[in-house]
Each structure stands twice: as C-alpha cells, then as structure tokens.
Amino acid sequence: MTEKTDNLGQHGGAVLTSLAEICERYDAVLCDIWGVLHNGVNGFTAGAEALRNLRLLGKPVTLITNAPRPKAEVAAQLASLGISSEFYDAIATSGDVCAAAIVERSPQLPFLIGPDRDLPVFSAATAMAGGRKIAPAPLEQADFAVCTGLVDDTTETPADYETLLAALRAKNLPMICANPDLVVYRGEQLVYCAGALAERYEEMGGEVEQAGKPYAAIYRLALGLLERARRRPLDLDRVLAIGDAMHTDIAGAAAMGLDSLLITEGIHRKELHEGEGGPLDAEGYRQFVDGHGISPVYRMNRLAW
C-alpha cells in the first residue's frame, strides 16, 4: 500500500519505497535516464532492475531523455554503464526530435553551438533527409542555430557565450535547443546544459524551438514508441512518467496528463535532502513543491523495486 507518512497527501506526492507498490495501477512507463538510471559516471543498478521487473510483467518501458544525441548514441552510453536493452523497450531522445526539426528547416543551413560529441545529431538529420547531407555551417552563412550544449561544460558557464548569443541575435537567427535541461550532475559536478543558453537567448529576445522535455514533441515520440511496444492503444491514465527534474520531467508529465513519480535524490538532491544520502527535509520539500506550482503524484528517494 502507498504510504503518506509525512501527511503531504496529493500536494507533495504519496511516498513510495518501491515501484512494485503501484505497478498494477499502470500499463506502461516513460522513464527519464540521467539522474534516475545513471549520473553520467555510474549506472544505478536498482533503478534498472525495477524497469526490468516491469517488463517481465508485460509493461513496456520507453526511456525519455533530453540527451542531444540520437538514440543509438544514448543506447551505447547506457550499455557502457551496465544498462543494456534488456531493461527497456525503446528510447526517445531530444536529439532525434532536434534532428527532425533540422530536416524541417532544410535546405536552410544550421550553425552549431556545442561540442563535437554532439555532431551525430546532424548524421541523424542526414539519414532522415534520405541521405542528403546536412552539416553545420559557419555563422556568417547560417540561417538558424542548433544548441546542443556548452563546448566545454566542465569549465564554461552561460556567461562565456554572451558575445556569441549577441551575434546570433544581431542576425535574428532562430535557435533549436536540443536539450532544455538547465543543469545536470555529472558525478558530483554540476554542469550547465543547452537549456541555460536557450533561456539566456530568449531573455535577449531570440526565438527558441525546444526539442525535449517538458515540451510536447518528445512526448508524442515517446508515447508512440510505447504504443508500438505494447502493440495496442495506450490509455494515458495508465501511463506513469518517472523523472528527477521538476521543470522538465514533472512539468512535462503534467502537461501531457500523465501521472508522475519524482526521484528526489537526483538533480534536486542538495535542495531536498539533509546531507548526501540523508533524509528528506519535509518542510523544504513543501516549499519546493509550492515554488514550482506543480506536484508529482508520487515521490521516492531512488528508483527501486
């Protein structure tokens, strides 16, 4: 039975210690990756095993991620962290949504803001365009920008991009943001993501198209993959979305009418927990939920069965 030991009720989400407590309530699951299944350095075995148990019960799982790379690249990263395809049915990435958006603007030329490791998004766009090559162009030739992240997110901050963003704005270039996340933890280091640059560009008056969560395009892709895996139509009332970020995972689920489970020891762990791995700060959590104006249906510290 679901516990509500802190009396938060619906306001803060019913407290779970195990995904098994609610598995009969749902037919299929959308699950975030970074912060739920790994931290960029280590895979979270308990979370992966929880997803495998769902699949053994005939409940398909689509991973939904703001990674700015195609699904094959994400699958390879997961495998390197010990999370193989036995733990999920499909992957929906903001990189694939971004690639489709690039193709829609073709033959206009894109300018890339991001590291070389994100170049596969253009390979995916080329494949979607039937092999017609799509590649980044110099700024002076570009018709729009594609922001996948900071070139060196270990040392740079959005402040380092003021001059470049001003140059984009001067040319009135629209931007596709391939990762709406503002920050993530890579191990214990907090690093900025493309969303932070897109947010600043919007503040400057620039036009931004968002490819990932919490926006609808990636959910349409993910739900379509879930339905294909289930081989029959989905009832959205029986789809659970799991994630660790309020402004992307929980907000996106709410916008799509999906129940959500917040993992509190993910991106918000230092805000919500008393020390590393410590108990949840109940009053801090109440304020946190109020501040975001949305509430998950459930919460648990870490994903587990």
C-alpha positions as CSV (number, residue, x, y, z in Angstrom):
1,M,0.0,0.0,0.0
2,T,1.2,3.5,-0.8
3,E,2.3,5.3,2.3
4,K,1.8,9.0,3.1
5,T,3.8,9.1,6.2
6,D,4.6,12.9,6.1
7,N,0.9,13.8,5.6
8,L,1.8,15.7,2.4
9,G,-1.0,13.9,0.5
10,Q,-1.6,14.9,-3.1
11,H,0.2,18.2,-2.5
12,G,3.6,16.7,-2.4
13,G,3.0,13.2,-3.8
14,A,2.4,9.9,-2.0
15,V,5.6,8.4,-0.6
16,L,6.9,5.2,-2.2
17,T,9.7,2.9,-1.1
18,S,9.1,0.5,-4.1
19,L,7.8,0.8,-7.6
20,A,6.1,-2.5,-7.0
21,E,3.6,-0.7,-4.8
22,I,1.9,0.9,-7.7
23,C,2.8,-1.3,-10.7
24,E,-0.7,-2.7,-11.0
25,R,-2.0,0.8,-11.5
26,Y,-0.1,1.3,-14.8
27,D,0.2,-0.5,-18.1
28,A,3.4,1.3,-19.4
29,V,6.1,3.6,-18.2
30,L,8.1,6.6,-19.5
31,C,11.4,6.8,-17.6
32,D,14.0,9.6,-17.5
33,I,17.6,8.5,-17.8
34,W,20.1,11.0,-16.3
35,G,19.5,11.2,-12.5
36,V,17.3,8.2,-12.5
37,L,19.3,5.4,-14.1
38,H,22.8,7.0,-14.0
39,N,24.7,10.1,-13.1
40,G,26.9,10.3,-16.2
41,V,29.6,8.3,-14.4
42,N,27.9,5.3,-12.7
43,G,24.8,3.3,-13.6
44,F,22.1,2.8,-10.9
45,T,21.5,-0.9,-10.8
46,A,18.4,-0.8,-8.6
47,G,16.7,1.5,-10.9
48,A,17.5,-0.6,-14.0
49,E,16.3,-3.7,-12.2
50,A,13.0,-2.0,-11.4
51,L,12.4,-1.4,-15.1
52,R,13.3,-5.0,-16.0
53,N,10.7,-6.2,-13.5
54,L,8.1,-4.0,-15.1
55,R,8.9,-5.6,-18.5
56,L,8.7,-9.1,-17.0
57,L,5.2,-8.2,-16.0
58,G,4.4,-7.2,-19.6
59,K,4.6,-3.5,-19.0
60,P,6.7,-1.8,-21.7
61,V,9.2,0.9,-20.8
62,T,10.3,3.8,-23.1
63,L,13.3,5.8,-21.9
64,I,12.7,9.6,-22.5
65,T,15.8,11.8,-22.3
66,N,16.9,15.3,-23.1
67,A,20.2,14.0,-24.4
68,P,21.0,16.0,-27.5
69,R,22.1,12.9,-29.4
70,P,20.4,10.1,-31.4
71,K,19.0,7.1,-29.7
72,A,21.9,4.8,-30.9
73,E,24.4,7.0,-29.2
74,V,22.4,7.1,-25.9
75,A,22.0,3.3,-26.1
76,A,25.8,2.9,-26.4
77,Q,26.4,5.2,-23.4
78,L,23.8,3.2,-21.3
79,A,25.5,-0.1,-22.3
80,S,28.8,1.3,-21.1
81,L,27.2,1.9,-17.7
82,G,25.8,-1.6,-17.5
83,I,22.3,-0.8,-18.7
84,S,21.6,-2.9,-21.7
85,S,18.5,-3.1,-23.9
86,E,17.0,-5.8,-21.6
87,F,16.0,-3.0,-19.3
88,Y,13.8,-1.0,-21.7
89,D,11.9,-1.4,-25.0
90,A,12.7,1.9,-26.7
91,I,14.5,5.3,-26.3
92,A,13.1,8.7,-27.2
93,T,15.8,11.4,-27.3
94,S,15.6,15.1,-27.7
95,G,18.5,14.6,-30.2
96,D,16.1,12.7,-32.5
97,V,13.4,15.4,-32.1
98,C,16.1,18.0,-32.8
99,A,17.2,16.1,-36.0
100,A,13.6,16.1,-37.3
101,A,13.4,19.9,-36.6
102,I,16.6,20.4,-38.5
103,V,15.2,18.5,-41.5
104,E,12.0,20.6,-41.4
105,R,14.1,23.7,-41.9
106,S,16.2,22.2,-44.7
107,P,17.7,23.4,-47.0
108,Q,18.4,26.3,-44.6
109,L,21.8,26.0,-43.0
110,P,22.4,25.3,-39.3
111,F,25.1,26.8,-37.1
112,L,26.2,24.6,-34.1
113,I,26.7,25.7,-30.6
114,G,28.0,22.6,-28.8
115,P,30.8,20.0,-28.6
116,D,31.9,17.7,-31.4
117,R,30.5,14.8,-29.5
118,D,27.0,16.1,-30.4
119,L,27.7,16.0,-34.2
120,P,25.7,12.8,-34.6
121,V,22.5,14.8,-34.4
122,F,23.4,16.0,-37.9
123,S,24.1,12.5,-39.1
124,A,20.6,11.6,-37.8
125,A,19.2,14.6,-39.7
126,T,21.0,13.4,-42.9
127,A,19.5,9.9,-42.5
128,M,16.0,11.4,-42.0
129,A,16.6,13.5,-45.1
130,G,17.2,10.4,-47.2
131,G,20.9,10.8,-47.2
132,R,21.1,14.4,-48.3
133,K,24.0,15.7,-46.3
134,I,23.1,18.2,-43.5
135,A,26.1,19.6,-41.6
136,P,26.9,22.7,-39.5
137,A,27.8,25.9,-41.4
138,P,29.9,28.9,-40.4
139,L,27.9,31.6,-38.5
140,E,28.1,34.1,-41.4
141,Q,26.3,31.5,-43.7
142,A,23.8,30.1,-41.2
143,D,20.1,30.5,-41.3
144,F,19.4,29.2,-37.8
145,A,21.3,27.8,-34.8
146,V,21.3,24.4,-33.1
147,C,22.3,24.5,-29.5
148,T,23.3,21.1,-28.1
149,G,25.2,22.4,-25.1
150,L,28.4,24.2,-24.0
151,V,31.5,23.3,-25.8
152,D,33.4,22.6,-22.6
153,D,30.8,22.2,-19.9
154,T,33.4,21.3,-17.3
155,T,34.8,24.9,-17.3
156,E,32.4,27.1,-19.1
157,T,29.2,28.9,-18.0
158,P,26.5,30.7,-19.9
159,A,28.3,34.0,-19.3
160,D,31.1,32.8,-21.7
161,Y,28.5,32.8,-24.5
162,E,27.2,36.4,-24.2
163,T,29.2,37.6,-27.3
164,L,28.1,34.6,-29.4
165,L,24.5,34.9,-28.4
166,A,24.6,38.6,-29.2
167,A,25.9,37.8,-32.7
168,L,23.1,35.3,-33.2
169,R,20.6,37.9,-32.1
170,A,22.1,40.5,-34.4
171,K,21.4,38.2,-37.3
172,N,17.9,37.4,-35.8
173,L,18.6,33.7,-36.1
174,P,16.1,31.3,-34.6
175,M,17.5,28.6,-32.3
176,I,16.7,24.9,-31.9
177,C,17.5,23.9,-28.3
178,A,18.4,20.2,-28.4
179,N,18.4,19.8,-24.6
180,P,16.1,22.0,-22.5
181,D,17.8,21.0,-19.2
182,L,19.4,23.9,-17.4
183,V,21.9,21.8,-15.4
184,V,22.7,18.2,-14.6
185,Y,25.1,16.5,-12.2
186,R,27.9,14.6,-13.9
187,G,29.0,12.5,-11.0
188,E,29.2,15.2,-8.3
189,Q,29.9,18.1,-10.6
190,L,27.0,20.4,-11.6
191,V,27.3,21.3,-15.3
192,Y,25.3,23.7,-17.5
193,C,23.2,22.3,-20.4
194,A,21.9,23.8,-23.6
195,G,18.7,25.0,-21.9
196,A,20.7,27.5,-19.9
197,L,21.9,29.1,-23.2
198,A,18.5,28.9,-24.7
199,E,17.0,30.6,-21.7
200,R,19.5,33.5,-22.0
201,Y,18.8,33.8,-25.7
202,E,15.1,34.1,-25.0
203,E,15.9,36.9,-22.5
204,M,17.7,38.7,-25.3
205,G,14.6,38.4,-27.4
206,G,15.7,35.5,-29.5
207,E,13.3,32.8,-30.9
208,V,13.8,29.3,-29.5
209,E,12.3,26.0,-30.5
210,Q,12.7,23.4,-27.8
211,A,13.2,19.7,-28.7
212,G,13.0,17.9,-25.4
213,K,11.1,17.7,-22.1
214,P,8.8,19.4,-20.9
215,Y,7.6,20.1,-24.5
216,A,5.1,18.0,-26.4
217,A,7.1,16.8,-29.4
218,I,9.3,14.4,-27.4
219,Y,6.3,13.0,-25.5
220,R,4.5,12.3,-28.8
221,L,7.6,10.4,-30.0
222,A,7.9,8.5,-26.7
223,L,4.2,7.6,-26.4
224,G,4.2,6.4,-30.0
225,L,7.2,4.1,-29.2
226,L,5.4,2.8,-26.1
227,E,2.3,2.1,-28.1
228,R,4.3,0.2,-30.6
229,A,6.0,-1.9,-27.9
230,R,2.6,-2.6,-26.3
231,R,1.0,-3.4,-29.7
232,R,-2.3,-1.8,-28.7
233,P,-3.6,1.7,-27.9
234,L,-2.5,3.3,-24.7
235,D,-4.8,4.8,-22.0
236,L,-2.9,7.8,-20.8
237,D,-4.4,7.4,-17.4
238,R,-2.4,4.2,-17.1
239,V,1.0,5.6,-18.2
240,L,3.4,6.6,-15.5
241,A,6.2,9.1,-16.1
242,I,9.3,8.8,-13.9
243,G,11.9,11.6,-13.6
244,D,14.1,13.7,-11.2
245,A,13.6,17.2,-12.5
246,M,10.5,19.3,-11.6
247,H,10.7,21.8,-14.5
248,T,11.2,19.1,-17.2
249,D,10.0,15.6,-16.1
250,I,7.2,16.5,-13.7
251,A,6.0,19.6,-15.6
252,G,6.1,17.7,-18.9
253,A,4.1,14.8,-17.5
254,A,1.5,17.2,-16.0
255,A,1.1,19.0,-19.4
256,M,0.5,15.6,-21.1
257,G,-2.0,14.5,-18.4
258,L,0.3,11.7,-17.1
259,D,0.8,10.6,-13.5
260,S,4.4,11.2,-12.4
261,L,6.9,9.9,-9.9
262,L,9.6,12.3,-8.7
263,I,13.0,10.8,-7.8
264,T,14.2,13.2,-5.0
265,E,17.9,12.1,-4.9
266,G,18.5,13.2,-8.5
267,I,19.1,16.8,-9.7
268,H,17.3,18.3,-6.7
269,R,19.1,16.2,-4.0
270,K,21.0,19.1,-2.4
271,E,17.8,21.1,-2.2
272,L,15.7,18.4,-0.8
273,H,17.9,16.1,1.4
274,E,19.7,16.8,4.6
275,G,23.3,16.0,3.6
276,E,24.5,13.5,1.0
277,G,22.1,10.5,1.1
278,G,20.3,11.9,4.2
279,P,16.6,12.1,4.9
280,L,14.2,14.3,3.0
281,D,13.8,17.8,4.5
282,A,9.9,17.7,4.7
283,E,9.4,21.4,5.2
284,G,12.0,22.2,2.5
285,Y,10.1,19.8,0.2
286,R,6.8,21.6,0.9
287,Q,8.3,24.9,-0.1
288,F,10.0,23.3,-3.1
289,V,6.7,22.0,-4.4
290,D,4.9,25.3,-3.7
291,G,7.6,27.2,-5.5
292,H,7.2,25.1,-8.7
293,G,3.4,25.3,-8.7
294,I,3.1,21.6,-9.6
295,S,3.2,18.4,-7.7
296,P,4.2,14.8,-8.6
297,V,1.6,12.1,-7.9
298,Y,4.3,10.0,-6.1
299,R,7.8,10.5,-4.8
300,M,10.6,8.2,-3.7
301,N,14.3,8.8,-2.9
302,R,15.8,6.5,-5.6
303,L,14.1,4.3,-8.2
304,A,13.9,0.7,-6.9
305,W,11.6,-2.3,-7.0
